[in-house]
């Protein structure tokens, strides 16, 4: 999309998007009003991001299954997150 579009042209173009895409635009615009430094999404195509996360999830599961990573109960994790106790690593 060209940066030289008028506000009217941007609105007309946005209104032609499917509802879900329009919702994404609304959320991005609202967030930008709250914080201009908000990152509005990856520059990578969504399928590449999804594939990368699938690989990461598989790696993490393999780490847990092999014993390379020690898990802790969620209540213990929350105590650590809240600063109420040191981690038992």
LUMLUM-905098 format. One line per field, with one value per residue (C-alpha): chain; residue number from 1; residue in one letter; z, y negated, x negated. Coordinates in pm, 1 decimal, m for minus. Example, Ala and Ser with C-alpha at 12.3 -4.5 7.8 and 13.67 -1.06 7.14 Angstrom:
kedo <- c(A_A)
lumba <- c(1_2)
lumti <- c(a_s)
w <- c(780.0_714.0)
v <- c(450.0_106.0)
u <- c(m1230.0_m1367.0)
This chain:
kedo <- c(A_A_A_A_A_A_A_A_A_A_A_A_A_A_A_A_A_A_A_A_A_A_A_A_A_A_A_A_A_A_A_A_A_A_A_A_A_A_A_A_A_A_A_A_A_A_A_A_A_A_A_A_A_A_A_A_A_A_A_A_A_A_A_A_A_A_A_A_A_A_A_A_A_A_A_A_A_A_A_A_A_A_A_A_A_A_A_A_A)
lumba <- c(1_2_3_4_5_6_7_8_9_10_11_12_13_14_15_16_17_18_19_20_21_22_23_24_25_26_27_28_29_30_31_32_33_34_35_36_37_38_39_40_41_42_43_44_45_46_47_48_49_50_51_52_53_54_55_56_57_58_59_60_61_62_63_64_65_66_67_68_69_70_71_72_73_74_75_76_77_78_79_80_81_82_83_84_85_86_87_88_89)
lumti <- c(x_x_x_x_x_x_x_x_x_x_x_x_x_x_x_x_x_x_x_x_x_x_x_x_x_x_x_x_x_x_x_x_x_x_x_x_x_x_x_x_x_x_x_x_x_x_x_x_x_x_x_x_x_x_x_x_x_x_x_x_x_x_x_x_x_x_x_x_x_x_x_x_x_x_x_x_x_x_x_x_x_x_x_x_x_x_x_x_x)
w <- c(0.0_m90.7_182.4_m36.9_4.9_141.7_457.2_245.9_21.0_322.1_472.3_143.0_106.2_467.7_429.7_147.4_380.0_537.5_887.8_1063.2_878.7_963.2_1328.6_1309.3_1161.9_1438.6_1711.7_1556.8_1528.1_1885.4_2018.2_1823.9_1993.2_2332.8_2251.3_1925.6_1979.6_1976.4_1736.8_1520.0_1415.0_1248.3_917.8_832.9_663.1_912.8_782.9_844.3_1198.2_1262.3_1127.2_1345.6_1654.3_1567.0_1551.0_1881.5_2053.1_1926.6_2054.3_2397.8_2424.7_2328.4_2596.8_2861.4_2741.8_2741.6_3089.4_2968.0_3116.6_3466.8_3505.7_3821.3_3940.8_3841.1_4201.8_4259.1_3935.2_4038.4_4375.9_4187.9_3939.6_4224.6_4400.3_4701.0_4672.0_4479.7_4209.0_4315.8_4025.6)
v <- c(0.0_m341.1_m590.5_m862.6_m749.9_m998.7_m924.7_m874.2_m623.4_m430.1_m415.8_m304.9_m36.7_82.6_112.0_361.6_598.7_901.1_841.7_1020.1_808.4_490.5_593.1_631.3_280.3_138.3_303.0_182.7_m172.5_m171.6_m38.7_m301.1_m571.6_m430.5_m365.5_m477.5_m232.1_77.1_344.7_430.6_772.1_969.2_870.7_1239.7_1408.2_1570.6_1923.2_1881.7_1761.3_2052.1_2300.0_2150.4_2176.9_2537.8_2618.4_2439.6_2620.6_2956.3_2872.8_2775.9_3093.4_3301.2_3120.2_3206.6_3566.3_3627.6_3480.3_3197.2_2950.7_2972.8_2862.0_2717.9_2700.6_2383.9_2272.3_2284.3_2093.8_1820.8_1780.4_1728.6_1489.9_1290.8_1277.4_1474.9_1752.7_1831.5_2096.2_2452.7_2535.5)
u <- c(0.0_m134.5_m213.0_m64.5_296.1_543.6_738.0_1049.7_870.6_745.0_1095.6_1251.9_985.0_1024.6_1400.5_1346.8_1160.5_1329.4_1467.2_1178.7_922.7_1114.7_1110.0_730.9_704.9_923.8_718.2_390.5_521.6_654.5_324.9_131.9_338.7_243.7_m122.6_m279.8_m567.3_m341.4_m459.7_m160.8_m271.0_m543.5_m692.4_m710.1_m413.9_m175.8_m242.7_m617.9_m552.3_m315.0_m570.5_m843.7_m621.3_m533.4_m905.5_m967.6_m680.7_m809.0_m1159.0_m1025.7_m817.3_m1122.6_m1327.7_m1066.8_m1022.0_m1398.0_m1444.3_m1670.0_m1419.7_m1276.9_m915.1_m762.4_m401.6_m217.6_m160.4_m535.9_m598.1_m352.0_m526.2_m852.0_m691.8_m536.6_m875.4_m752.2_m1008.4_m1326.4_m1307.7_m1386.5_m1612.6)
